[in-house]
Amino acid sequence: MAVVSGGTTLIDNGALDAGVPTGSLILLSTQTASASATIDFTSGIDSTYDSYVFKFINIHPQTDAQNLTFQANVSGGSGYNETITSTFFYAYHDEADTGTTLGYVTSFDQAQGTAFQRLLYEMSSDADHAAVGYLHLFNPSSTTFVKHFISRFNNTDKDNYNIDNYCAGYFNTTSAIDEIQFKMSSGNIDDGIIKMYGVK
């Protein structure tokens, strides 16, 4: 038996004690879009896990230049209109090597807003284009603290720019959040997979 920095206990073979969190992802739900107006996760978000990760695989919009967005409901709530404060920036580079930037996108942030939060910039609907990324939601079942989130996505936009998108913020509520909805800013989610994991 040994103790390392911070009091973490190791058993004799060097493995972590069973009570120490490992950060393992536990797959809880998988949803596949097929011309879907929304993708809703209405069960499985509870106090079992301290945080949840949503992974997005080849998300494709039905129409060009759309933004993937999300919102939440508190327990017993409806309408997907919780109060959000957020920030958004991106880096981009085009296929012709003629345009690059790193910039803040003011129109994508919120200051105590209730709109759906944009997660990426103007997805292309070309047949060979899609978006990938993740959203990490922290401690949604807390009744003490606001609910923080961070996300990162990569997509190709309508003008063949590669966009590296960063969004972060919080739901300004101390009520537990137990439902999440994803949708495009306009039109359907044509294709793609969203997986929800609990972080052990």
C-alpha positions in Angstrom: 0.0 0.0 0.0 1.3 3.5 -0.9 0.0 7.0 -0.7 0.9 9.6 -3.4 0.4 13.3 -3.6 -3.0 14.6 -2.4 -3.7 11.4 -0.3 -4.6 9.2 -3.3 -4.2 5.5 -2.2 -2.5 2.9 -4.4 -2.7 -0.8 -3.8 0.5 -2.9 -3.9 0.5 -3.5 -7.7 0.4 0.3 -8.4 -3.3 0.3 -9.4 -5.7 3.0 -8.2 -7.9 2.3 -5.2 -11.5 1.4 -6.4 -12.9 4.5 -4.9 -10.8 6.9 -7.0 -12.5 8.3 -10.2 -10.8 7.2 -13.3 -12.4 9.5 -15.9 -13.8 6.5 -17.9 -16.6 7.2 -20.4 -19.7 5.1 -19.9 -21.9 5.0 -23.1 -25.4 5.7 -22.0 -27.3 6.4 -25.3 -26.8 6.6 -29.0 -29.1 8.5 -31.4 -28.8 8.5 -35.2 -30.3 11.4 -37.2 -32.3 10.8 -40.3 -33.8 14.1 -41.6 -34.5 14.8 -37.9 -35.9 18.2 -36.8 -34.3 17.6 -33.3 -32.3 15.1 -31.4 -33.5 14.9 -27.8 -31.9 13.3 -24.7 -34.7 13.2 -22.2 -33.5 10.4 -19.9 -30.2 9.3 -18.4 -29.0 12.7 -17.2 -29.1 12.5 -13.5 -26.9 12.4 -10.4 -25.4 9.1 -11.4 -22.5 10.9 -13.0 -20.8 14.3 -12.2 -20.5 15.2 -15.9 -21.7 14.1 -19.3 -20.0 14.1 -22.7 -21.9 14.2 -26.0 -19.8 13.1 -29.0 -20.9 14.1 -32.6 -19.9 11.9 -35.5 -20.4 13.1 -39.1 -23.2 15.5 -38.4 -24.7 16.7 -41.7 -27.2 19.5 -42.3 -30.1 19.3 -44.7 -29.6 22.8 -45.9 -26.4 24.9 -46.5 -24.8 27.3 -44.0 -26.5 26.0 -40.8 -25.3 26.1 -37.2 -25.7 23.1 -34.9 -27.3 24.4 -31.6 -28.4 23.1 -28.2 -30.5 24.0 -25.2 -31.7 22.4 -22.0 -34.6 21.9 -19.7 -34.5 21.8 -15.9 -36.2 19.0 -14.1 -39.9 19.5 -14.7 -39.3 22.2 -17.2 -40.3 22.5 -20.9 -39.6 24.6 -23.9 -35.8 24.3 -23.9 -35.2 27.9 -22.9 -32.9 28.0 -19.9 -30.8 31.1 -19.3 -27.3 31.0 -20.8 -24.2 33.1 -20.7 -21.6 32.0 -23.2 -18.6 32.8 -25.4 -17.5 31.6 -28.8 -14.4 31.9 -31.0 -13.0 30.1 -34.0 -10.0 29.6 -36.2 -10.3 28.9 -39.9 -8.3 28.2 -43.1 -9.6 27.7 -46.6 -8.7 25.1 -49.2 -7.1 27.6 -51.5 -4.8 28.8 -48.7 -6.0 32.4 -49.2 -7.8 33.0 -46.0 -7.0 32.4 -42.3 -8.1 34.0 -39.0 -8.6 33.5 -35.3 -11.4 35.5 -34.0 -14.2 36.0 -31.5 -17.8 35.7 -32.9 -19.9 38.2 -31.0 -23.2 37.1 -32.7 -22.7 33.6 -31.3 -22.4 34.5 -27.6 -25.2 35.0 -25.1 -25.4 37.3 -22.1 -28.3 35.9 -20.0 -30.1 34.8 -23.2 -32.6 31.9 -23.6 -31.9 31.1 -27.3 -30.4 27.9 -28.5 -26.6 28.1 -28.2 -24.7 27.8 -31.4 -21.9 25.3 -31.3 -20.3 25.7 -34.8 -20.2 28.0 -37.7 -22.2 27.6 -41.0 -21.9 23.9 -41.8 -21.8 23.0 -45.5 -24.4 20.6 -46.8 -22.1 19.2 -49.6 -22.5 15.5 -49.8 -18.9 14.9 -48.6 -18.9 17.4 -45.8 -19.8 16.9 -42.1 -19.0 18.1 -38.6 -17.4 16.3 -35.7 -16.9 17.3 -32.1 -17.9 17.1 -28.5 -19.9 18.9 -25.8 -19.0 18.4 -22.1 -21.7 19.3 -19.5 -20.6 19.5 -15.9 -22.6 18.5 -12.8 -26.1 19.0 -14.3 -27.8 17.5 -11.3 -26.4 20.1 -8.9 -28.9 22.2 -6.9 -26.1 24.5 -5.6 -24.1 25.6 -8.7 -24.8 26.9 -12.2 -24.1 24.3 -15.0 -21.0 24.9 -17.0 -20.3 23.5 -20.5 -17.4 23.5 -23.0 -17.4 22.3 -26.6 -15.1 21.9 -29.5 -16.1 21.2 -33.1 -14.5 20.9 -36.5 -16.5 21.4 -39.7 -16.2 22.6 -43.3 -18.3 25.6 -44.1 -20.2 26.6 -47.3 -17.1 28.3 -48.8 -14.8 25.3 -48.2 -13.2 26.8 -45.1 -12.1 24.4 -42.3 -13.5 25.8 -39.1 -12.1 25.0 -35.6 -14.9 26.1 -33.2 -14.7 26.7 -29.5 -17.7 27.5 -27.2 -18.1 27.6 -23.5 -20.6 29.0 -21.0 -23.1 28.1 -18.3 -26.7 27.6 -17.7 -27.5 30.2 -15.0 -29.7 28.0 -12.9 -29.3 26.1 -9.6 -32.0 23.7 -10.6 -31.0 20.3 -11.9 -30.9 19.9 -15.7 -32.1 16.6 -17.0 -33.0 17.1 -20.7 -30.8 18.3 -23.7 -32.0 19.1 -27.3 -29.9 19.5 -30.4 -31.1 21.1 -33.7 -29.9 23.1 -36.7 -30.5 26.8 -36.8 -32.7 26.0 -39.8 -33.8 22.8 -41.5 -33.2 19.2 -40.3 -30.2 17.3 -39.1 -29.9 15.2 -42.3 -27.5 12.6 -41.0 -25.1 11.8 -38.2 -24.7 10.1 -34.8 -24.7 11.7 -31.3 -23.5 9.5 -28.4 -24.1 10.5 -24.7 -21.5 9.3 -22.1 -21.4 9.5 -18.4 -18.0 10.3 -17.0 -17.1 7.8 -14.2 
